[in-house]
Amino acid sequence: MGTLSQLPTNLTLDDADTPRDIVDAMILAPFSTGDQPYAHTARLPRVRKDAPLLPADGRILRVATDDGLRSHLAAGDGWTLRAARWRGGVAEVTVTATSDELALRILEDATRGARDEHAERADSVSMGFWHHSAKRGAQRSTRPITTPSWAAIRDNYAGDVAASLERLMALTPESISGRLLLLHGVPGTGKTTALRALAQAWSSWCQVDCVLDPENLFHDSSYLMEVAIGDDEHEERRWRLLLVEDCDELISSAAKASSGQALSRLLNLTDGLLAQGRDVLVGLTTNEPLARLHPAVVRPGRCLAQIEVGPLPFAQASAWLGTSVGLNSSGATLAELFALQRGDRDLVSHSPEPATGYYL
């Protein structure tokens, strides 16, 4: 039987490959041949633009820049390093080496001081965004998002809705009694804005992440496991709120038949075996009325909060706008009020049913 060091390295290229793809592939060569059998990778959510991502004694072998995105391959005595940057300051550094200790030391040298530690603005929080890459699997990047305070937006919601949202904003880990947060109602009523304010209100104890491709998350068990369980063991453990917006198909009354195991996996994440021992909450928004949702989703005890976010009634809408001109007796959605405030009366419906607006 041959040794692993005799494993050949083959690289097949076509016109779809880029120089950055070549750099990505070249880091695998010394590892696959066994010349450098130890590898470590670090993913950095925010990196300084001037961070070299390179030890002082490293020599650059390749540099590939594509539309402002940069990758480089470097080497030193007994090690090889590949560093890649993406938009938003996200970077990944991989080191292969002749020993585990050397790989860890080079990785530490390359990433030391690379993180952008600038203080976040008082009106923003860092939000994670998950997506699944065909080549790289589950990927998470972070972005600062503007988050209004609850006090600044409270008047955007009808009295009973505002009271429910206020109780939600005030929750602490000790008072959590369910794992599912459900905001439902017609478009344009401010569901997303309420969630941004929630990220601000809970920022001291809860990390908020948004799942960009829920259709993949609940159909791919490995992706779901990474998102639900793949915490960095070196980071301080915090609660996490996973946001899935506009998930009508996932939780509708026909979801079990149309989505297969997707609904079951969602429910398992909130109170099944997958949820045990994990401090994970799931936030869902939908435009569907409550009666059209699957009964398993809204059963008693599952929801941390279940809030219907509707239009503002006529009196409150008039007070918000400062006039009743352009309003009908049924009131208005938040999207319609902003349209009227801008003078875009063509975007406002005058039918009894609230119009679909642009303010989520």
TORKOL-4160 file (C-alpha; in steps of 0.2 Angstrom, whole numbers, padded with zeros to 4 digits, m for minus):
360
<pt num="1" X="0000" Y="0000" Z="0000"/>
<pt num="2" X="0007" Y="0017" Z="m0005"/>
<pt num="3" X="0009" Y="0031" Z="0008"/>
<pt num="4" X="m0002" Y="0046" Z="0009"/>
<pt num="5" X="0013" Y="0057" Z="0004"/>
<pt num="6" X="0012" Y="0049" Z="m0013"/>
<pt num="7" X="m0005" Y="0056" Z="m0016"/>
<pt num="8" X="m0004" Y="0066" Z="m0033"/>
<pt num="9" X="m0011" Y="0083" Z="m0034"/>
<pt num="10" X="m0021" Y="0087" Z="m0050"/>
<pt num="11" X="m0029" Y="0104" Z="m0054"/>
<pt num="12" X="m0041" Y="0105" Z="m0068"/>
<pt num="13" X="m0045" Y="0122" Z="m0075"/>
<pt num="14" X="m0059" Y="0129" Z="m0086"/>
<pt num="15" X="m0064" Y="0146" Z="m0092"/>
<pt num="16" X="m0075" Y="0149" Z="m0077"/>
<pt num="17" X="m0060" Y="0149" Z="m0065"/>
<pt num="18" X="m0052" Y="0165" Z="m0060"/>
<pt num="19" X="m0035" Y="0169" Z="m0053"/>
<pt num="20" X="m0043" Y="0169" Z="m0035"/>
<pt num="21" X="m0049" Y="0151" Z="m0038"/>
<pt num="22" X="m0031" Y="0146" Z="m0042"/>
<pt num="23" X="m0025" Y="0154" Z="m0026"/>
<pt num="24" X="m0038" Y="0144" Z="m0017"/>
<pt num="25" X="m0033" Y="0128" Z="m0025"/>
<pt num="26" X="m0014" Y="0130" Z="m0022"/>
<pt num="27" X="m0016" Y="0130" Z="m0003"/>
<pt num="28" X="m0022" Y="0112" Z="m0004"/>
<pt num="29" X="m0006" Y="0106" Z="m0013"/>
<pt num="30" X="0006" Y="0104" Z="0001"/>
<pt num="31" X="m0007" Y="0097" Z="0012"/>
<pt num="32" X="m0014" Y="0084" Z="0000"/>
<pt num="33" X="0004" Y="0078" Z="m0004"/>
<pt num="34" X="0008" Y="0077" Z="0015"/>
<pt num="35" X="0023" Y="0089" Z="0014"/>
<pt num="36" X="0013" Y="0100" Z="0026"/>
<pt num="37" X="0000" Y="0088" Z="0034"/>
<pt num="38" X="m0007" Y="0101" Z="0047"/>
<pt num="39" X="m0019" Y="0114" Z="0043"/>
<pt num="40" X="m0029" Y="0128" Z="0053"/>
<pt num="41" X="m0041" Y="0141" Z="0047"/>
<pt num="42" X="m0047" Y="0157" Z="0054"/>
<pt num="43" X="m0063" Y="0167" Z="0048"/>
<pt num="44" X="m0063" Y="0185" Z="0053"/>
<pt num="45" X="m0079" Y="0194" Z="0052"/>
<pt num="46" X="m0072" Y="0212" Z="0051"/>
<pt num="47" X="m0054" Y="0215" Z="0046"/>
<pt num="48" X="m0044" Y="0232" Z="0045"/>
<pt num="49" X="m0041" Y="0237" Z="0027"/>
<pt num="50" X="m0023" Y="0239" Z="0030"/>
<pt num="51" X="m0021" Y="0222" Z="0039"/>
<pt num="52" X="m0007" Y="0212" Z="0029"/>
<pt num="53" X="m0014" Y="0195" Z="0035"/>
<pt num="54" X="0004" Y="0189" Z="0033"/>
<pt num="55" X="0018" Y="0185" Z="0046"/>
<pt num="56" X="0033" Y="0197" Z="0045"/>
<pt num="57" X="0044" Y="0183" Z="0038"/>
<pt num="58" X="0032" Y="0177" Z="0024"/>
<pt num="59" X="0036" Y="0179" Z="0006"/>
<pt num="60" X="0022" Y="0182" Z="m0007"/>
<pt num="61" X="0020" Y="0169" Z="m0020"/>
<pt num="62" X="0003" Y="0174" Z="m0029"/>
<pt num="63" X="m0008" Y="0189" Z="m0028"/>
<pt num="64" X="m0025" Y="0189" Z="m0036"/>
<pt num="65" X="m0037" Y="0205" Z="m0036"/>
<pt num="66" X="m0054" Y="0204" Z="m0043"/>
<pt num="67" X="m0066" Y="0219" Z="m0043"/>
<pt num="68" X="m0058" Y="0225" Z="m0026"/>
<pt num="69" X="m0057" Y="0207" Z="m0019"/>
<pt num="70" X="m0040" Y="0201" Z="m0014"/>
<pt num="71" X="m0032" Y="0184" Z="m0011"/>
<pt num="72" X="m0014" Y="0180" Z="m0009"/>
<pt num="73" X="m0003" Y="0165" Z="m0006"/>
<pt num="74" X="0013" Y="0166" Z="0004"/>
<pt num="75" X="0026" Y="0154" Z="0011"/>
<pt num="76" X="0039" Y="0152" Z="0024"/>
<pt num="77" X="0050" Y="0139" Z="0031"/>
<pt num="78" X="0039" Y="0124" Z="0033"/>
<pt num="79" X="0022" Y="0133" Z="0030"/>
<pt num="80" X="0011" Y="0140" Z="0017"/>
<pt num="81" X="m0003" Y="0153" Z="0019"/>
<pt num="82" X="m0018" Y="0158" Z="0009"/>
<pt num="83" X="m0028" Y="0174" Z="0014"/>
<pt num="84" X="m0044" Y="0179" Z="0005"/>
<pt num="85" X="m0055" Y="0195" Z="0008"/>
<pt num="86" X="m0073" Y="0198" Z="0003"/>
<pt num="87" X="m0084" Y="0213" Z="0003"/>
<pt num="88" X="m0089" Y="0220" Z="0020"/>
<pt num="89" X="m0072" Y="0217" Z="0028"/>
<pt num="90" X="m0074" Y="0198" Z="0029"/>
<pt num="91" X="m0058" Y="0187" Z="0028"/>
<pt num="92" X="m0052" Y="0170" Z="0029"/>
<pt num="93" X="m0034" Y="0164" Z="0033"/>
<pt num="94" X="m0028" Y="0146" Z="0030"/>
<pt num="95" X="m0011" Y="0139" Z="0035"/>
<pt num="96" X="m0003" Y="0122" Z="0031"/>
<pt num="97" X="0013" Y="0117" Z="0040"/>
<pt num="98" X="0025" Y="0103" Z="0044"/>
<pt num="99" X="0019" Y="0103" Z="0062"/>
<pt num="100" X="0003" Y="0108" Z="0071"/>
<pt num="101" X="0012" Y="0120" Z="0083"/>
<pt num="102" X="0019" Y="0129" Z="0068"/>
<pt num="103" X="0003" Y="0130" Z="0059"/>
<pt num="104" X="m0005" Y="0138" Z="0074"/>
<pt num="105" X="0009" Y="0150" Z="0077"/>
<pt num="106" X="0009" Y="0156" Z="0059"/>
<pt num="107" X="m0010" Y="0158" Z="0059"/>
<pt num="108" X="m0009" Y="0168" Z="0075"/>
<pt num="109" X="0005" Y="0179" Z="0068"/>
<pt num="110" X="m0005" Y="0183" Z="0052"/>
<pt num="111" X="m0021" Y="0187" Z="0061"/>
<pt num="112" X="m0014" Y="0197" Z="0076"/>
<pt num="113" X="m0022" Y="0214" Z="0076"/>
<pt num="114" X="m0031" Y="0211" Z="0060"/>
<pt num="115" X="m0048" Y="0213" Z="0067"/>
<pt num="116" X="m0057" Y="0230" Z="0065"/>
<pt num="117" X="m0061" Y="0234" Z="0084"/>
<pt num="118" X="m0069" Y="0251" Z="0080"/>
<pt num="119" X="m0083" Y="0255" Z="0092"/>
<pt num="120" X="m0100" Y="0253" Z="0085"/>
<pt num="121" X="m0112" Y="0267" Z="0083"/>
<pt num="122" X="m0125" Y="0269" Z="0097"/>
<pt num="123" X="m0138" Y="0267" Z="0084"/>
<pt num="124" X="m0131" Y="0251" Z="0076"/>
<pt num="125" X="m0128" Y="0233" Z="0080"/>
<pt num="126" X="m0118" Y="0219" Z="0072"/>
<pt num="127" X="m0129" Y="0207" Z="0063"/>
<pt num="128" X="m0124" Y="0190" Z="0056"/>
<pt num="129" X="m0130" Y="0184" Z="0039"/>
<pt num="130" X="m0130" Y="0166" Z="0034"/>
<pt num="131" X="m0130" Y="0158" Z="0017"/>
<pt num="132" X="m0125" Y="0142" Z="0010"/>
<pt num="133" X="m0111" Y="0141" Z="m0004"/>
<pt num="134" X="m0110" Y="0126" Z="m0015"/>
<pt num="135" X="m0091" Y="0126" Z="m0014"/>
<pt num="136" X="m0088" Y="0132" Z="0004"/>
<pt num="137" X="m0104" Y="0126" Z="0014"/>
<pt num="138" X="m0112" Y="0136" Z="0028"/>
<pt num="139" X="m0105" Y="0154" Z="0028"/>
<pt num="140" X="m0108" Y="0168" Z="0040"/>
<pt num="141" X="m0103" Y="0186" Z="0038"/>
<pt num="142" X="m0107" Y="0201" Z="0049"/>
<pt num="143" X="m0112" Y="0218" Z="0045"/>
<pt num="144" X="m0117" Y="0233" Z="0056"/>
<pt num="145" X="m0135" Y="0238" Z="0053"/>
<pt num="146" X="m0144" Y="0254" Z="0059"/>
<pt num="147" X="m0156" Y="0250" Z="0073"/>
<pt num="148" X="m0169" Y="0262" Z="0079"/>
<pt num="149" X="m0172" Y="0263" Z="0097"/>
<pt num="150" X="m0189" Y="0256" Z="0103"/>
<pt num="151" X="m0194" Y="0273" Z="0110"/>
<pt num="152" X="m0191" Y="0281" Z="0093"/>
<pt num="153" X="m0203" Y="0270" Z="0083"/>
<pt num="154" X="m0216" Y="0265" Z="0096"/>
<pt num="155" X="m0229" Y="0277" Z="0088"/>
<pt num="156" X="m0228" Y="0267" Z="0072"/>
<pt num="157" X="m0238" Y="0254" Z="0079"/>
<pt num="158" X="m0256" Y="0252" Z="0085"/>
<pt num="159" X="m0259" Y="0253" Z="0104"/>
<pt num="160" X="m0261" Y="0234" Z="0107"/>
<pt num="161" X="m0247" Y="0230" Z="0095"/>
<pt num="162" X="m0235" Y="0243" Z="0103"/>
<pt num="163" X="m0239" Y="0235" Z="0120"/>
<pt num="164" X="m0235" Y="0218" Z="0115"/>
<pt num="165" X="m0219" Y="0223" Z="0106"/>
<pt num="166" X="m0214" Y="0233" Z="0122"/>
<pt num="167" X="m0215" Y="0218" Z="0132"/>
<pt num="168" X="m0205" Y="0208" Z="0120"/>
<pt num="169" X="m0191" Y="0222" Z="0120"/>
<pt num="170" X="m0190" Y="0221" Z="0139"/>
<pt num="171" X="m0187" Y="0202" Z="0139"/>
<pt num="172" X="m0172" Y="0195" Z="0147"/>
<pt num="173" X="m0164" Y="0177" Z="0146"/>
<pt num="174" X="m0172" Y="0173" Z="0163"/>
<pt num="175" X="m0190" Y="0177" Z="0157"/>
<pt num="176" X="m0189" Y="0167" Z="0140"/>
<pt num="177" X="m0203" Y="0154" Z="0140"/>
<pt num="178" X="m0204" Y="0149" Z="0122"/>
<pt num="179" X="m0191" Y="0148" Z="0107"/>
<pt num="180" X="m0202" Y="0154" Z="0092"/>
<pt num="181" X="m0205" Y="0173" Z="0089"/>
<pt num="182" X="m0219" Y="0175" Z="0076"/>
<pt num="183" X="m0223" Y="0192" Z="0068"/>
<pt num="184" X="m0237" Y="0191" Z="0055"/>
<pt num="185" X="m0248" Y="0204" Z="0046"/>
<pt num="186" X="m0250" Y="0212" Z="0029"/>
<pt num="187" X="m0235" Y="0220" Z="0021"/>
<pt num="188" X="m0229" Y="0237" Z="0025"/>
<pt num="189" X="m0234" Y="0237" Z="0043"/>
<pt num="190" X="m0216" Y="0238" Z="0050"/>
<pt num="191" X="m0212" Y="0220" Z="0055"/>
<pt num="192" X="m0194" Y="0221" Z="0050"/>
<pt num="193" X="m0191" Y="0238" Z="0058"/>
<pt num="194" X="m0198" Y="0231" Z="0074"/>
<pt num="195" X="m0185" Y="0217" Z="0073"/>
<pt num="196" X="m0171" Y="0229" Z="0070"/>
<pt num="197" X="m0176" Y="0238" Z="0086"/>
<pt num="198" X="m0177" Y="0221" Z="0095"/>
<pt num="199" X="m0159" Y="0218" Z="0090"/>
<pt num="200" X="m0154" Y="0234" Z="0098"/>
<pt num="201" X="m0164" Y="0231" Z="0114"/>
<pt num="202" X="m0157" Y="0213" Z="0116"/>
<pt num="203" X="m0139" Y="0218" Z="0111"/>
<pt num="204" X="m0132" Y="0215" Z="0128"/>
<pt num="205" X="m0137" Y="0196" Z="0129"/>
<pt num="206" X="m0142" Y="0191" Z="0111"/>
<pt num="207" X="m0134" Y="0190" Z="0094"/>
<pt num="208" X="m0146" Y="0192" Z="0080"/>
<pt num="209" X="m0142" Y="0183" Z="0064"/>
<pt num="210" X="m0152" Y="0183" Z="0048"/>
<pt num="211" X="m0154" Y="0167" Z="0037"/>
<pt num="212" X="m0154" Y="0173" Z="0018"/>
<pt num="213" X="m0158" Y="0156" Z="0011"/>
<pt num="214" X="m0171" Y="0147" Z="0023"/>
<pt num="215" X="m0176" Y="0136" Z="0009"/>
<pt num="216" X="m0158" Y="0128" Z="0010"/>
<pt num="217" X="m0157" Y="0129" Z="0029"/>
<pt num="218" X="m0172" Y="0118" Z="0032"/>
<pt num="219" X="m0168" Y="0106" Z="0018"/>
<pt num="220" X="m0150" Y="0103" Z="0021"/>
<pt num="221" X="m0147" Y="0095" Z="0038"/>
<pt num="222" X="m0128" Y="0099" Z="0038"/>
<pt num="223" X="m0131" Y="0117" Z="0035"/>
<pt num="224" X="m0144" Y="0117" Z="0049"/>
<pt num="225" X="m0132" Y="0109" Z="0061"/>
<pt num="226" X="m0119" Y="0122" Z="0057"/>
<pt num="227" X="m0131" Y="0137" Z="0060"/>
<pt num="228" X="m0139" Y="0129" Z="0076"/>
<pt num="229" X="m0124" Y="0121" Z="0084"/>
<pt num="230" X="m0108" Y="0127" Z="0076"/>
<pt num="231" X="m0104" Y="0141" Z="0089"/>
<pt num="232" X="m0086" Y="0146" Z="0091"/>
<pt num="233" X="m0081" Y="0138" Z="0107"/>
<pt num="234" X="m0068" Y="0152" Z="0110"/>
<pt num="235" X="m0081" Y="0165" Z="0110"/>
<pt num="236" X="m0092" Y="0170" Z="0125"/>
<pt num="237" X="m0108" Y="0160" Z="0124"/>
<pt num="238" X="m0124" Y="0171" Z="0121"/>
<pt num="239" X="m0141" Y="0168" Z="0115"/>
<pt num="240" X="m0144" Y="0169" Z="0097"/>
<pt num="241" X="m0160" Y="0174" Z="0087"/>
<pt num="242" X="m0161" Y="0167" Z="0070"/>
<pt num="243" X="m0172" Y="0178" Z="0059"/>
<pt num="244" X="m0181" Y="0170" Z="0044"/>
<pt num="245" X="m0191" Y="0183" Z="0034"/>
<pt num="246" X="m0206" Y="0181" Z="0023"/>
<pt num="247" X="m0207" Y="0162" Z="0026"/>
<pt num="248" X="m0225" Y="0160" Z="0021"/>
<pt num="249" X="m0222" Y="0144" Z="0012"/>
<pt num="250" X="m0212" Y="0136" Z="0026"/>
<pt num="251" X="m0226" Y="0138" Z="0040"/>
<pt num="252" X="m0242" Y="0139" Z="0030"/>
<pt num="253" X="m0256" Y="0126" Z="0033"/>
<pt num="254" X="m0250" Y="0116" Z="0018"/>
<pt num="255" X="m0232" Y="0117" Z="0023"/>
<pt num="256" X="m0230" Y="0099" Z="0028"/>
<pt num="257" X="m0236" Y="0093" Z="0011"/>
<pt num="258" X="m0226" Y="0105" Z="0001"/>
<pt num="259" X="m0210" Y="0107" Z="0010"/>
<pt num="260" X="m0207" Y="0089" Z="0016"/>
<pt num="261" X="m0196" Y="0089" Z="0032"/>
<pt num="262" X="m0193" Y="0108" Z="0032"/>
<pt num="263" X="m0207" Y="0111" Z="0044"/>
<pt num="264" X="m0202" Y="0097" Z="0055"/>
<pt num="265" X="m0184" Y="0103" Z="0056"/>
<pt num="266" X="m0190" Y="0121" Z="0060"/>
<pt num="267" X="m0200" Y="0114" Z="0074"/>
<pt num="268" X="m0186" Y="0103" Z="0080"/>
<pt num="269" X="m0175" Y="0118" Z="0081"/>
<pt num="270" X="m0187" Y="0127" Z="0093"/>
<pt num="271" X="m0192" Y="0114" Z="0105"/>
<pt num="272" X="m0186" Y="0097" Z="0099"/>
<pt num="273" X="m0170" Y="0087" Z="0103"/>
<pt num="274" X="m0160" Y="0099" Z="0092"/>
<pt num="275" X="m0165" Y="0114" Z="0103"/>
<pt num="276" X="m0160" Y="0105" Z="0119"/>
<pt num="277" X="m0145" Y="0114" Z="0127"/>
<pt num="278" X="m0144" Y="0127" Z="0114"/>
<pt num="279" X="m0148" Y="0145" Z="0118"/>
<pt num="280" X="m0156" Y="0148" Z="0101"/>
<pt num="281" X="m0172" Y="0158" Z="0097"/>
<pt num="282" X="m0181" Y="0158" Z="0079"/>
<pt num="283" X="m0189" Y="0174" Z="0073"/>
<pt num="284" X="m0202" Y="0172" Z="0058"/>
<pt num="285" X="m0211" Y="0185" Z="0049"/>
<pt num="286" X="m0225" Y="0181" Z="0037"/>
<pt num="287" X="m0239" Y="0190" Z="0027"/>
<pt num="288" X="m0251" Y="0176" Z="0030"/>
<pt num="289" X="m0265" Y="0178" Z="0042"/>
<pt num="290" X="m0264" Y="0167" Z="0058"/>
<pt num="291" X="m0278" Y="0156" Z="0052"/>
<pt num="292" X="m0268" Y="0150" Z="0037"/>
<pt num="293" X="m0253" Y="0145" Z="0047"/>
<pt num="294" X="m0249" Y="0127" Z="0052"/>
<pt num="295" X="m0257" Y="0123" Z="0069"/>
<pt num="296" X="m0240" Y="0115" Z="0075"/>
<pt num="297" X="m0232" Y="0132" Z="0073"/>
<pt num="298" X="m0244" Y="0142" Z="0083"/>
<pt num="299" X="m0248" Y="0129" Z="0097"/>
<pt num="300" X="m0248" Y="0135" Z="0115"/>
<pt num="301" X="m0231" Y="0135" Z="0123"/>
<pt num="302" X="m0221" Y="0135" Z="0107"/>
<pt num="303" X="m0221" Y="0154" Z="0104"/>
<pt num="304" X="m0211" Y="0166" Z="0114"/>
<pt num="305" X="m0222" Y="0180" Z="0106"/>
<pt num="306" X="m0235" Y="0179" Z="0093"/>
<pt num="307" X="m0239" Y="0197" Z="0087"/>
<pt num="308" X="m0251" Y="0203" Z="0073"/>
<pt num="309" X="m0244" Y="0219" Z="0066"/>
<pt num="310" X="m0257" Y="0228" Z="0057"/>
<pt num="311" X="m0261" Y="0245" Z="0050"/>
<pt num="312" X="m0263" Y="0260" Z="0061"/>
<pt num="313" X="m0281" Y="0265" Z="0065"/>
<pt num="314" X="m0288" Y="0281" Z="0058"/>
<pt num="315" X="m0286" Y="0292" Z="0073"/>
<pt num="316" X="m0268" Y="0286" Z="0076"/>
<pt num="317" X="m0264" Y="0287" Z="0058"/>
<pt num="318" X="m0270" Y="0305" Z="0057"/>
<pt num="319" X="m0260" Y="0310" Z="0073"/>
<pt num="320" X="m0244" Y="0301" Z="0065"/>
<pt num="321" X="m0246" Y="0311" Z="0049"/>
<pt num="322" X="m0252" Y="0327" Z="0056"/>
<pt num="323" X="m0267" Y="0327" Z="0045"/>
<pt num="324" X="m0282" Y="0316" Z="0039"/>
<pt num="325" X="m0280" Y="0322" Z="0021"/>
<pt num="326" X="m0277" Y="0306" Z="0010"/>
<pt num="327" X="m0283" Y="0294" Z="0023"/>
<pt num="328" X="m0298" Y="0283" Z="0023"/>
<pt num="329" X="m0309" Y="0277" Z="0037"/>
<pt num="330" X="m0299" Y="0261" Z="0038"/>
<pt num="331" X="m0283" Y="0269" Z="0043"/>
<pt num="332" X="m0266" Y="0266" Z="0035"/>
<pt num="333" X="m0251" Y="0255" Z="0035"/>
<pt num="334" X="m0234" Y="0262" Z="0039"/>
<pt num="335" X="m0229" Y="0261" Z="0021"/>
<pt num="336" X="m0244" Y="0271" Z="0016"/>
<pt num="337" X="m0240" Y="0285" Z="0029"/>
<pt num="338" X="m0223" Y="0287" Z="0023"/>
<pt num="339" X="m0229" Y="0288" Z="0005"/>
<pt num="340" X="m0241" Y="0301" Z="0010"/>
<pt num="341" X="m0228" Y="0310" Z="0020"/>
<pt num="342" X="m0217" Y="0311" Z="0004"/>
<pt num="343" X="m0232" Y="0316" Z="m0006"/>
<pt num="344" X="m0233" Y="0300" Z="m0016"/>
<pt num="345" X="m0251" Y="0298" Z="m0016"/>
<pt num="346" X="m0252" Y="0287" Z="m0031"/>
<pt num="347" X="m0244" Y="0273" Z="m0019"/>
<pt num="348" X="m0258" Y="0274" Z="m0007"/>
<pt num="349" X="m0273" Y="0263" Z="m0009"/>
<pt num="350" X="m0290" Y="0270" Z="m0006"/>
<pt num="351" X="m0299" Y="0254" Z="m0005"/>
<pt num="352" X="m0304" Y="0246" Z="0012"/>
<pt num="353" X="m0290" Y="0234" Z="0011"/>
<pt num="354" X="m0273" Y="0241" Z="0016"/>
<pt num="355" X="m0261" Y="0242" Z="0001"/>
<pt num="356" X="m0244" Y="0233" Z="m0001"/>
<pt num="357" X="m0231" Y="0247" Z="0003"/>
<pt num="358" X="m0212" Y="0248" Z="0003"/>
<pt num="359" X="m0209" Y="0249" Z="0022"/>
<pt num="360" X="m0207" Y="0231" Z="0028"/>
